[in-house]
Amino acid sequence: MPAMSEQKRTPENDGRDFANAAWSVPSYILSGILVWGGAGWLLSRWTGVYAFIPIGVILGVGLAVYLVYVKYGR
């Protein structure tokens, strides 16, 4: 299967590409929050320092936004 950038642009593909992006952007954000926030929660439970939870959530959002920029922003 050719990469997304190598596919021929047709009206049928344009709608699907937008729909895929519309679902994957919030998915990246949500998974970043859950994975890195969960890692922060586990680290907080282990160390007893509860500052790791917001640090993990902020780190997850930041990395997810960066991934969205790399994938769709260029």
mmCIF file of the N, C-alpha and C atoms, coordinates in Angstrom:
data_MODEL
# 
_entry.id   MODEL 
# 
loop_
_atom_site.group_PDB 
_atom_site.id 
_atom_site.type_symbol 
_atom_site.label_atom_id 
_atom_site.label_alt_id 
_atom_site.label_comp_id 
_atom_site.label_asym_id 
_atom_site.label_entity_id 
_atom_site.label_seq_id 
_atom_site.pdbx_PDB_ins_code 
_atom_site.Cartn_x 
_atom_site.Cartn_y 
_atom_site.Cartn_z 
_atom_site.occupancy 
_atom_site.B_iso_or_equiv 
_atom_site.pdbx_formal_charge 
_atom_site.auth_seq_id 
_atom_site.auth_comp_id 
_atom_site.auth_asym_id 
_atom_site.auth_atom_id 
_atom_site.pdbx_PDB_model_num 
ATOM 1   N N  . MET A 1 1  ? 0.851   -1.176 0.000  1.00 0.00 ? 1  MET A N  1 
ATOM 2   C CA . MET A 1 1  ? 0.000   0.000  0.000  1.00 0.00 ? 1  MET A CA 1 
ATOM 3   C C  . MET A 1 1  ? 0.894   1.236  0.000  1.00 0.00 ? 1  MET A C  1 
ATOM 4   N N  . PRO A 1 2  ? 0.676   2.163  -0.900 1.00 0.00 ? 2  PRO A N  1 
ATOM 5   C CA . PRO A 1 2  ? 1.523   3.355  -0.948 1.00 0.00 ? 2  PRO A CA 1 
ATOM 6   C C  . PRO A 1 2  ? 1.265   4.264  0.244  1.00 0.00 ? 2  PRO A C  1 
ATOM 7   N N  . ALA A 1 3  ? 2.277   5.034  0.555  1.00 0.00 ? 3  ALA A N  1 
ATOM 8   C CA . ALA A 1 3  ? 2.147   5.980  1.665  1.00 0.00 ? 3  ALA A CA 1 
ATOM 9   C C  . ALA A 1 3  ? 1.104   7.033  1.323  1.00 0.00 ? 3  ALA A C  1 
ATOM 10  N N  . MET A 1 4  ? 0.633   7.728  2.374  1.00 0.00 ? 4  MET A N  1 
ATOM 11  C CA . MET A 1 4  ? -0.416  8.710  2.178  1.00 0.00 ? 4  MET A CA 1 
ATOM 12  C C  . MET A 1 4  ? 0.001   9.800  1.197  1.00 0.00 ? 4  MET A C  1 
ATOM 13  N N  . SER A 1 5  ? 1.263   10.209 1.237  1.00 0.00 ? 5  SER A N  1 
ATOM 14  C CA . SER A 1 5  ? 1.721   11.267 0.362  1.00 0.00 ? 5  SER A CA 1 
ATOM 15  C C  . SER A 1 5  ? 1.882   10.794 -1.082 1.00 0.00 ? 5  SER A C  1 
ATOM 16  N N  . GLU A 1 6  ? 1.974   9.467  -1.292 1.00 0.00 ? 6  GLU A N  1 
ATOM 17  C CA . GLU A 1 6  ? 2.144   8.923  -2.632 1.00 0.00 ? 6  GLU A CA 1 
ATOM 18  C C  . GLU A 1 6  ? 0.817   8.577  -3.290 1.00 0.00 ? 6  GLU A C  1 
ATOM 19  N N  . GLN A 1 7  ? -0.279  8.600  -2.549 1.00 0.00 ? 7  GLN A N  1 
ATOM 20  C CA . GLN A 1 7  ? -1.565  8.244  -3.115 1.00 0.00 ? 7  GLN A CA 1 
ATOM 21  C C  . GLN A 1 7  ? -2.024  9.323  -4.085 1.00 0.00 ? 7  GLN A C  1 
ATOM 22  N N  . LYS A 1 8  ? -2.761  8.870  -5.080 1.00 0.00 ? 8  LYS A N  1 
ATOM 23  C CA . LYS A 1 8  ? -3.321  9.800  -6.048 1.00 0.00 ? 8  LYS A CA 1 
ATOM 24  C C  . LYS A 1 8  ? -4.457  10.581 -5.402 1.00 0.00 ? 8  LYS A C  1 
ATOM 25  N N  . ARG A 1 9  ? -4.464  11.875 -5.614 1.00 0.00 ? 9  ARG A N  1 
ATOM 26  C CA . ARG A 1 9  ? -5.524  12.717 -5.029 1.00 0.00 ? 9  ARG A CA 1 
ATOM 27  C C  . ARG A 1 9  ? -6.787  12.602 -5.857 1.00 0.00 ? 9  ARG A C  1 
ATOM 28  N N  . THR A 1 10 ? -7.828  12.089 -5.244 1.00 0.00 ? 10 THR A N  1 
ATOM 29  C CA . THR A 1 10 ? -9.142  12.032 -5.867 1.00 0.00 ? 10 THR A CA 1 
ATOM 30  C C  . THR A 1 10 ? -10.149 12.580 -4.872 1.00 0.00 ? 10 THR A C  1 
ATOM 31  N N  . PRO A 1 11 ? -11.317 12.972 -5.325 1.00 0.00 ? 11 PRO A N  1 
ATOM 32  C CA . PRO A 1 11 ? -12.323 13.466 -4.364 1.00 0.00 ? 11 PRO A CA 1 
ATOM 33  C C  . PRO A 1 11 ? -12.658 12.448 -3.285 1.00 0.00 ? 11 PRO A C  1 
ATOM 34  N N  . GLU A 1 12 ? -12.604 11.159 -3.620 1.00 0.00 ? 12 GLU A N  1 
ATOM 35  C CA . GLU A 1 12 ? -12.907 10.134 -2.616 1.00 0.00 ? 12 GLU A CA 1 
ATOM 36  C C  . GLU A 1 12 ? -11.828 10.087 -1.544 1.00 0.00 ? 12 GLU A C  1 
ATOM 37  N N  . ASN A 1 13 ? -10.561 10.209 -1.920 1.00 0.00 ? 13 ASN A N  1 
ATOM 38  C CA . ASN A 1 13 ? -9.465  10.162 -0.960 1.00 0.00 ? 13 ASN A CA 1 
ATOM 39  C C  . ASN A 1 13 ? -9.405  11.401 -0.086 1.00 0.00 ? 13 ASN A C  1 
ATOM 40  N N  . ASP A 1 14 ? -9.754  12.558 -0.629 1.00 0.00 ? 14 ASP A N  1 
ATOM 41  C CA . ASP A 1 14 ? -9.677  13.793 0.153  1.00 0.00 ? 14 ASP A CA 1 
ATOM 42  C C  . ASP A 1 14 ? -10.588 13.748 1.367  1.00 0.00 ? 14 ASP A C  1 
ATOM 43  N N  . GLY A 1 15 ? -11.765 13.225 1.238  1.00 0.00 ? 15 GLY A N  1 
ATOM 44  C CA . GLY A 1 15 ? -12.676 13.134 2.369  1.00 0.00 ? 15 GLY A CA 1 
ATOM 45  C C  . GLY A 1 15 ? -12.198 12.151 3.424  1.00 0.00 ? 15 GLY A C  1 
ATOM 46  N N  . ARG A 1 16 ? -11.631 11.044 2.976  1.00 0.00 ? 16 ARG A N  1 
ATOM 47  C CA . ARG A 1 16 ? -11.139 10.048 3.929  1.00 0.00 ? 16 ARG A CA 1 
ATOM 48  C C  . ARG A 1 16 ? -9.904  10.538 4.664  1.00 0.00 ? 16 ARG A C  1 
ATOM 49  N N  . ASP A 1 17 ? -9.022  11.255 3.972  1.00 0.00 ? 17 ASP A N  1 
ATOM 50  C CA . ASP A 1 17 ? -7.830  11.786 4.622  1.00 0.00 ? 17 ASP A CA 1 
ATOM 51  C C  . ASP A 1 17 ? -8.205  12.764 5.719  1.00 0.00 ? 17 ASP A C  1 
ATOM 52  N N  . PHE A 1 18 ? -9.184  13.613 5.451  1.00 0.00 ? 18 PHE A N  1 
ATOM 53  C CA . PHE A 1 18 ? -9.637  14.569 6.463  1.00 0.00 ? 18 PHE A CA 1 
ATOM 54  C C  . PHE A 1 18 ? -10.290 13.848 7.635  1.00 0.00 ? 18 PHE A C  1 
ATOM 55  N N  . ALA A 1 19 ? -11.092 12.827 7.350  1.00 0.00 ? 19 ALA A N  1 
ATOM 56  C CA . ALA A 1 19 ? -11.753 12.086 8.422  1.00 0.00 ? 19 ALA A CA 1 
ATOM 57  C C  . ALA A 1 19 ? -10.728 11.350 9.275  1.00 0.00 ? 19 ALA A C  1 
ATOM 58  N N  . ASN A 1 20 ? -9.708  10.786 8.641  1.00 0.00 ? 20 ASN A N  1 
ATOM 59  C CA . ASN A 1 20 ? -8.660  10.107 9.408  1.00 0.00 ? 20 ASN A CA 1 
ATOM 60  C C  . ASN A 1 20 ? -7.920  11.079 10.305 1.00 0.00 ? 20 ASN A C  1 
ATOM 61  N N  . ALA A 1 21 ? -7.599  12.250 9.785  1.00 0.00 ? 21 ALA A N  1 
ATOM 62  C CA . ALA A 1 21 ? -6.905  13.260 10.592 1.00 0.00 ? 21 ALA A CA 1 
ATOM 63  C C  . ALA A 1 21 ? -7.805  13.754 11.717 1.00 0.00 ? 21 ALA A C  1 
ATOM 64  N N  . ALA A 1 22 ? -9.084  13.909 11.422 1.00 0.00 ? 22 ALA A N  1 
ATOM 65  C CA . ALA A 1 22 ? -10.014 14.399 12.442 1.00 0.00 ? 22 ALA A CA 1 
ATOM 66  C C  . ALA A 1 22 ? -10.140 13.423 13.604 1.00 0.00 ? 22 ALA A C  1 
ATOM 67  N N  . TRP A 1 23 ? -9.987  12.137 13.361 1.00 0.00 ? 23 TRP A N  1 
ATOM 68  C CA . TRP A 1 23 ? -10.045 11.158 14.443 1.00 0.00 ? 23 TRP A CA 1 
ATOM 69  C C  . TRP A 1 23 ? -8.696  10.940 15.095 1.00 0.00 ? 23 TRP A C  1 
ATOM 70  N N  . SER A 1 24 ? -7.611  11.051 14.348 1.00 0.00 ? 24 SER A N  1 
ATOM 71  C CA . SER A 1 24 ? -6.320  10.724 14.940 1.00 0.00 ? 24 SER A CA 1 
ATOM 72  C C  . SER A 1 24 ? -5.745  11.859 15.783 1.00 0.00 ? 24 SER A C  1 
ATOM 73  N N  . VAL A 1 25 ? -6.076  13.108 15.500 1.00 0.00 ? 25 VAL A N  1 
ATOM 74  C CA . VAL A 1 25 ? -5.552  14.210 16.321 1.00 0.00 ? 25 VAL A CA 1 
ATOM 75  C C  . VAL A 1 25 ? -6.053  14.113 17.757 1.00 0.00 ? 25 VAL A C  1 
ATOM 76  N N  . PRO A 1 26 ? -7.362  14.007 18.010 1.00 0.00 ? 26 PRO A N  1 
ATOM 77  C CA . PRO A 1 26 ? -7.795  13.850 19.408 1.00 0.00 ? 26 PRO A CA 1 
ATOM 78  C C  . PRO A 1 26 ? -7.301  12.545 20.037 1.00 0.00 ? 26 PRO A C  1 
ATOM 79  N N  . SER A 1 27 ? -7.120  11.514 19.207 1.00 0.00 ? 27 SER A N  1 
ATOM 80  C CA . SER A 1 27 ? -6.609  10.253 19.736 1.00 0.00 ? 27 SER A CA 1 
ATOM 81  C C  . SER A 1 27 ? -5.178  10.401 20.232 1.00 0.00 ? 27 SER A C  1 
ATOM 82  N N  . TYR A 1 28 ? -4.348  11.131 19.482 1.00 0.00 ? 28 TYR A N  1 
ATOM 83  C CA . TYR A 1 28 ? -2.984  11.398 19.934 1.00 0.00 ? 28 TYR A CA 1 
ATOM 84  C C  . TYR A 1 28 ? -2.996  12.164 21.256 1.00 0.00 ? 28 TYR A C  1 
ATOM 85  N N  . ILE A 1 29 ? -3.833  13.195 21.347 1.00 0.00 ? 29 ILE A N  1 
ATOM 86  C CA . ILE A 1 29 ? -3.884  14.022 22.551 1.00 0.00 ? 29 ILE A CA 1 
ATOM 87  C C  . ILE A 1 29 ? -4.343  13.181 23.746 1.00 0.00 ? 29 ILE A C  1 
ATOM 88  N N  . LEU A 1 30 ? -5.414  12.436 23.564 1.00 0.00 ? 30 LEU A N  1 
ATOM 89  C CA . LEU A 1 30 ? -5.947  11.633 24.665 1.00 0.00 ? 30 LEU A CA 1 
ATOM 90  C C  . LEU A 1 30 ? -4.970  10.547 25.096 1.00 0.00 ? 30 LEU A C  1 
ATOM 91  N N  . SER A 1 31 ? -4.347  9.885  24.125 1.00 0.00 ? 31 SER A N  1 
ATOM 92  C CA . SER A 1 31 ? -3.397  8.835  24.502 1.00 0.00 ? 31 SER A CA 1 
ATOM 93  C C  . SER A 1 31 ? -2.162  9.416  25.172 1.00 0.00 ? 31 SER A C  1 
ATOM 94  N N  . GLY A 1 32 ? -1.728  10.608 24.757 1.00 0.00 ? 32 GLY A N  1 
ATOM 95  C CA . GLY A 1 32 ? -0.602  11.254 25.430 1.00 0.00 ? 32 GLY A CA 1 
ATOM 96  C C  . GLY A 1 32 ? -0.922  11.560 26.881 1.00 0.00 ? 32 GLY A C  1 
ATOM 97  N N  . ILE A 1 33 ? -2.130  12.066 27.113 1.00 0.00 ? 33 ILE A N  1 
ATOM 98  C CA . ILE A 1 33 ? -2.552  12.370 28.486 1.00 0.00 ? 33 ILE A CA 1 
ATOM 99  C C  . ILE A 1 33 ? -2.620  11.086 29.311 1.00 0.00 ? 33 ILE A C  1 
ATOM 100 N N  . LEU A 1 34 ? -3.216  10.057 28.755 1.00 0.00 ? 34 LEU A N  1 
ATOM 101 C CA . LEU A 1 34 ? -3.390  8.814  29.514 1.00 0.00 ? 34 LEU A CA 1 
ATOM 102 C C  . LEU A 1 34 ? -2.063  8.110  29.781 1.00 0.00 ? 34 LEU A C  1 
ATOM 103 N N  . VAL A 1 35 ? -1.214  8.016  28.764 1.00 0.00 ? 35 VAL A N  1 
ATOM 104 C CA . VAL A 1 35 ? 0.043   7.281  28.945 1.00 0.00 ? 35 VAL A CA 1 
ATOM 105 C C  . VAL A 1 35 ? 0.988   8.032  29.867 1.00 0.00 ? 35 VAL A C  1 
ATOM 106 N N  . TRP A 1 36 ? 1.257   9.298  29.565 1.00 0.00 ? 36 TRP A N  1 
ATOM 107 C CA . TRP A 1 36 ? 2.229   10.052 30.377 1.00 0.00 ? 36 TRP A CA 1 
ATOM 108 C C  . TRP A 1 36 ? 1.638   10.472 31.716 1.00 0.00 ? 36 TRP A C  1 
ATOM 109 N N  . GLY A 1 37 ? 0.329   10.760 31.759 1.00 0.00 ? 37 GLY A N  1 
ATOM 110 C CA . GLY A 1 37 ? -0.310  11.019 33.047 1.00 0.00 ? 37 GLY A CA 1 
ATOM 111 C C  . GLY A 1 37 ? -0.322  9.777  33.915 1.00 0.00 ? 37 GLY A C  1 
ATOM 112 N N  . GLY A 1 38 ? -0.540  8.607  33.286 1.00 0.00 ? 38 GLY A N  1 
ATOM 113 C CA . GLY A 1 38 ? -0.476  7.346  34.020 1.00 0.00 ? 38 GLY A CA 1 
ATOM 114 C C  . GLY A 1 38 ? 0.923   7.051  34.535 1.00 0.00 ? 38 GLY A C  1 
ATOM 115 N N  . ALA A 1 39 ? 1.924   7.363  33.722 1.00 0.00 ? 39 ALA A N  1 
ATOM 116 C CA . ALA A 1 39 ? 3.308   7.180  34.181 1.00 0.00 ? 39 ALA A CA 1 
ATOM 117 C C  . ALA A 1 39 ? 3.600   8.119  35.351 1.00 0.00 ? 39 ALA A C  1 
ATOM 118 N N  . GLY A 1 40 ? 3.094   9.353  35.269 1.00 0.00 ? 40 GLY A N  1 
ATOM 119 C CA . GLY A 1 40 ? 3.262   10.287 36.382 1.00 0.00 ? 40 GLY A CA 1 
ATOM 120 C C  . GLY A 1 40 ? 2.544   9.818  37.633 1.00 0.00 ? 40 GLY A C  1 
ATOM 121 N N  . TRP A 1 41 ? 1.353   9.247  37.453 1.00 0.00 ? 41 TRP A N  1 
ATOM 122 C CA . TRP A 1 41 ? 0.606   8.724  38.594 1.00 0.00 ? 41 TRP A CA 1 
ATOM 123 C C  . TRP A 1 41 ? 1.360   7.568  39.250 1.00 0.00 ? 41 TRP A C  1 
ATOM 124 N N  . LEU A 1 42 ? 1.888   6.650  38.417 1.00 0.00 ? 42 LEU A N  1 
ATOM 125 C CA . LEU A 1 42 ? 2.650   5.530  38.977 1.00 0.00 ? 42 LEU A CA 1 
ATOM 126 C C  . LEU A 1 42 ? 3.903   6.015  39.707 1.00 0.00 ? 42 LEU A C  1 
ATOM 127 N N  . LEU A 1 43 ? 4.589   6.968  39.126 1.00 0.00 ? 43 LEU A N  1 
ATOM 128 C CA . LEU A 1 43 ? 5.781   7.525  39.764 1.00 0.00 ? 43 LEU A CA 1 
ATOM 129 C C  . LEU A 1 43 ? 5.414   8.245  41.063 1.00 0.00 ? 43 LEU A C  1 
ATOM 130 N N  . SER A 1 44 ? 4.268   8.918  41.066 1.00 0.00 ? 44 SER A N  1 
ATOM 131 C CA . SER A 1 44 ? 3.813   9.593  42.283 1.00 0.00 ? 44 SER A CA 1 
ATOM 132 C C  . SER A 1 44 ? 3.458   8.595  43.383 1.00 0.00 ? 44 SER A C  1 
ATOM 133 N N  . ARG A 1 45 ? 2.809   7.502  42.997 1.00 0.00 ? 45 ARG A N  1 
ATOM 134 C CA . ARG A 1 45 ? 2.474   6.474  43.989 1.00 0.00 ? 45 ARG A CA 1 
ATOM 135 C C  . ARG A 1 45 ? 3.727   5.829  44.556 1.00 0.00 ? 45 ARG A C  1 
ATOM 136 N N  . TRP A 1 46 ? 4.731   5.664  43.721 1.00 0.00 ? 46 TRP A N  1 
ATOM 137 C CA . TRP A 1 46 ? 5.957   5.007  44.129 1.00 0.00 ? 46 TRP A CA 1 
ATOM 138 C C  . TRP A 1 46 ? 6.799   5.896  45.031 1.00 0.00 ? 46 TRP A C  1 
ATOM 139 N N  . THR A 1 47 ? 6.882   7.196  44.696 1.00 0.00 ? 47 THR A N  1 
ATOM 140 C CA . THR A 1 47 ? 7.746   8.108  45.459 1.00 0.00 ? 47 THR A CA 1 
ATOM 141 C C  . THR A 1 47 ? 7.005   8.875  46.541 1.00 0.00 ? 47 THR A C  1 
ATOM 142 N N  . GLY A 1 48 ? 5.692   9.027  46.415 1.00 0.00 ? 48 GLY A N  1 
ATOM 143 C CA . GLY A 1 48 ? 4.934   9.815  47.375 1.00 0.00 ? 48 GLY A CA 1 
ATOM 144 C C  . GLY A 1 48 ? 4.924   11.300 47.049 1.00 0.00 ? 48 GLY A C  1 
ATOM 145 N N  . VAL A 1 49 ? 5.544   11.708 45.966 1.00 0.00 ? 49 VAL A N  1 
ATOM 146 C CA . VAL A 1 49 ? 5.568   13.112 45.532 1.00 0.00 ? 49 VAL A CA 1 
ATOM 147 C C  . VAL A 1 49 ? 4.510   13.267 44.440 1.00 0.00 ? 49 VAL A C  1 
ATOM 148 N N  . TYR A 1 50 ? 3.419   13.960 44.747 1.00 0.00 ? 50 TYR A N  1 
ATOM 149 C CA . TYR A 1 50 ? 2.292   14.021 43.826 1.00 0.00 ? 50 TYR A CA 1 
ATOM 150 C C  . TYR A 1 50 ? 2.433   15.095 42.757 1.00 0.00 ? 50 TYR A C  1 
ATOM 151 N N  . ALA A 1 51 ? 3.581   15.695 42.626 1.00 0.00 ? 51 ALA A N  1 
ATOM 152 C CA . ALA A 1 51 ? 3.816   16.669 41.569 1.00 0.00 ? 51 ALA A CA 1 
ATOM 153 C C  . ALA A 1 51 ? 4.063   15.989 40.225 1.00 0.00 ? 51 ALA A C  1 
ATOM 154 N N  . PHE A 1 52 ? 4.297   14.681 40.223 1.00 0.00 ? 52 PHE A N  1 
ATOM 155 C CA . PHE A 1 52 ? 4.585   13.983 38.970 1.00 0.00 ? 52 PHE A CA 1 
ATOM 156 C C  . PHE A 1 52 ? 3.347   13.805 38.100 1.00 0.00 ? 52 PHE A C  1 
ATOM 157 N N  . ILE A 1 53 ? 2.158   13.833 38.681 1.00 0.00 ? 53 ILE A N  1 
ATOM 158 C CA . ILE A 1 53 ? 0.934   13.657 37.895 1.00 0.00 ? 53 ILE A CA 1 
ATOM 159 C C  . ILE A 1 53 ? 0.742   14.820 36.924 1.00 0.00 ? 53 ILE A C  1 
ATOM 160 N N  . PRO A 1 54 ? 0.720   16.078 37.375 1.00 0.00 ? 54 PRO A N  1 
ATOM 161 C CA . PRO A 1 54 ? 0.560   17.160 36.390 1.00 0.00 ? 54 PRO A CA 1 
ATOM 162 C C  . PRO A 1 54 ? 1.752   17.282 35.440 1.00 0.00 ? 54 PRO A C  1 
ATOM 163 N N  . ILE A 1 55 ? 2.937   16.937 35.915 1.00 0.00 ? 55 ILE A N  1 
ATOM 164 C CA . ILE A 1 55 ? 4.101   16.967 35.026 1.00 0.00 ? 55 ILE A CA 1 
ATOM 165 C C  . ILE A 1 55 ? 3.916   15.946 33.905 1.00 0.00 ? 55 ILE A C  1 
ATOM 166 N N  . GLY A 1 56 ? 3.442   14.760 34.236 1.00 0.00 ? 56 GLY A N  1 
ATOM 167 C CA . GLY A 1 56 ? 3.199   13.726 33.232 1.00 0.00 ? 56 GLY A CA 1 
ATOM 168 C C  . GLY A 1 56 ? 2.111   14.127 32.246 1.00 0.00 ? 56 GLY A C  1 
ATOM 169 N N  . VAL A 1 57 ? 1.040   14.749 32.743 1.00 0.00 ? 57 VAL A N  1 
ATOM 170 C CA . VAL A 1 57 ? -0.046  15.180 31.867 1.00 0.00 ? 57 VAL A CA 1 
ATOM 171 C C  . VAL A 1 57 ? 0.440   16.271 30.917 1.00 0.00 ? 57 VAL A C  1 
ATOM 172 N N  . ILE A 1 58 ? 1.162   17.247 31.438 1.00 0.00 ? 58 ILE A N  1 
ATOM 173 C CA . ILE A 1 58 ? 1.675   18.326 30.595 1.00 0.00 ? 58 ILE A CA 1 
ATOM 174 C C  . ILE A 1 58 ? 2.676   17.792 29.573 1.00 0.00 ? 58 ILE A C  1 
ATOM 175 N N  . LEU A 1 59 ? 3.533   16.891 30.001 1.00 0.00 ? 59 LEU A N  1 
ATOM 176 C CA . LEU A 1 59 ? 4.493   16.275 29.085 1.00 0.00 ? 59 LEU A CA 1 
ATOM 177 C C  . LEU A 1 59 ? 3.762   15.479 28.000 1.00 0.00 ? 59 LEU A C  1 
ATOM 178 N N  . GLY A 1 60 ? 2.733   14.759 28.376 1.00 0.00 ? 60 GLY A N  1 
ATOM 179 C CA . GLY A 1 60 ? 1.954   13.988 27.400 1.00 0.00 ? 60 GLY A CA 1 
ATOM 180 C C  . GLY A 1 60 ? 1.272   14.857 26.382 1.00 0.00 ? 60 GLY A C  1 
ATOM 181 N N  . VAL A 1 61 ? 0.682   15.963 26.809 1.00 0.00 ? 61 VAL A N  1 
ATOM 182 C CA . VAL A 1 61 ? 0.032   16.879 25.873 1.00 0.00 ? 61 VAL A CA 1 
ATOM 183 C C  . VAL A 1 61 ? 1.070   17.504 24.944 1.00 0.00 ? 61 VAL A C  1 
ATOM 184 N N  . GLY A 1 62 ? 2.196   17.907 25.514 1.00 0.00 ? 62 GLY A N  1 
ATOM 185 C CA . GLY A 1 62 ? 3.240   18.529 24.698 1.00 0.00 ? 62 GLY A CA 1 
ATOM 186 C C  . GLY A 1 62 ? 3.782   17.583 23.647 1.00 0.00 ? 62 GLY A C  1 
ATOM 187 N N  . LEU A 1 63 ? 4.052   16.344 24.022 1.00 0.00 ? 63 LEU A N  1 
ATOM 188 C CA . LEU A 1 63 ? 4.557   15.371 23.053 1.00 0.00 ? 63 LEU A CA 1 
ATOM 189 C C  . LEU A 1 63 ? 3.499   15.011 22.010 1.00 0.00 ? 63 LEU A C  1 
ATOM 190 N N  . ALA A 1 64 ? 2.242   14.952 22.423 1.00 0.00 ? 64 ALA A N  1 
ATOM 191 C CA . ALA A 1 64 ? 1.177   14.645 21.465 1.00 0.00 ? 64 ALA A CA 1 
ATOM 192 C C  . ALA A 1 64 ? 1.009   15.776 20.459 1.00 0.00 ? 64 ALA A C  1 
ATOM 193 N N  . VAL A 1 65 ? 1.071   17.004 20.911 1.00 0.00 ? 65 VAL A N  1 
ATOM 194 C CA . VAL A 1 65 ? 0.976   18.142 19.990 1.00 0.00 ? 65 VAL A CA 1 
ATOM 195 C C  . VAL A 1 65 ? 2.152   18.139 19.022 1.00 0.00 ? 65 VAL A C  1 
ATOM 196 N N  . TYR A 1 66 ? 3.332   17.800 19.516 1.00 0.00 ? 66 TYR A N  1 
ATOM 197 C CA . TYR A 1 66 ? 4.499   17.710 18.643 1.00 0.00 ? 66 TYR A CA 1 
ATOM 198 C C  . TYR A 1 66 ? 4.307   16.615 17.588 1.00 0.00 ? 66 TYR A C  1 
ATOM 199 N N  . LEU A 1 67 ? 3.788   15.453 17.989 1.00 0.00 ? 67 LEU A N  1 
ATOM 200 C CA . LEU A 1 67 ? 3.551   14.380 17.025 1.00 0.00 ? 67 LEU A CA 1 
ATOM 201 C C  . LEU A 1 67 ? 2.515   14.776 15.978 1.00 0.00 ? 67 LEU A C  1 
ATOM 202 N N  . VAL A 1 68 ? 1.471   15.485 16.395 1.00 0.00 ? 68 VAL A N  1 
ATOM 203 C CA . VAL A 1 68 ? 0.461   15.955 15.450 1.00 0.00 ? 68 VAL A CA 1 
ATOM 204 C C  . VAL A 1 68 ? 1.082   16.947 14.481 1.00 0.00 ? 68 VAL A C  1 
ATOM 205 N N  . TYR A 1 69 ? 1.934   17.836 14.974 1.00 0.00 ? 69 TYR A N  1 
ATOM 206 C CA . TYR A 1 69 ? 2.606   18.803 14.107 1.00 0.00 ? 69 TYR A CA 1 
ATOM 207 C C  . TYR A 1 69 ? 3.500   18.101 13.090 1.00 0.00 ? 69 TYR A C  1 
ATOM 208 N N  . VAL A 1 70 ? 4.245   17.103 13.541 1.00 0.00 ? 70 VAL A N  1 
ATOM 209 C CA . VAL A 1 70 ? 5.145   16.390 12.637 1.00 0.00 ? 70 VAL A CA 1 
ATOM 210 C C  . VAL A 1 70 ? 4.354   15.638 11.576 1.00 0.00 ? 70 VAL A C  1 
ATOM 211 N N  . LYS A 1 71 ? 3.240   15.030 11.971 1.00 0.00 ? 71 LYS A N  1 
ATOM 212 C CA . LYS A 1 71 ? 2.486   14.213 11.033 1.00 0.00 ? 71 LYS A CA 1 
ATOM 213 C C  . LYS A 1 71 ? 1.620   15.036 10.087 1.00 0.00 ? 71 LYS A C  1 
ATOM 214 N N  . TYR A 1 72 ? 0.961   16.076 10.578 1.00 0.00 ? 72 TYR A N  1 
ATOM 215 C CA . TYR A 1 72 ? -0.012  16.799 9.774  1.00 0.00 ? 72 TYR A CA 1 
ATOM 216 C C  . TYR A 1 72 ? 0.350   18.259 9.514  1.00 0.00 ? 72 TYR A C  1 
ATOM 217 N N  . GLY A 1 73 ? 1.273   18.823 10.244 1.00 0.00 ? 73 GLY A N  1 
ATOM 218 C CA . GLY A 1 73 ? 1.527   20.250 10.142 1.00 0.00 ? 73 GLY A CA 1 
ATOM 219 C C  . GLY A 1 73 ? 2.481   20.672 9.049  1.00 0.00 ? 73 GLY A C  1 
ATOM 220 N N  . ARG A 1 74 ? 3.210   19.745 8.503  1.00 0.00 ? 74 ARG A N  1 
ATOM 221 C CA . ARG A 1 74 ? 4.192   20.117 7.481  1.00 0.00 ? 74 ARG A CA 1 
ATOM 222 C C  . ARG A 1 74 ? 3.611   20.110 6.098  1.00 0.00 ? 74 ARG A C  1 
# 
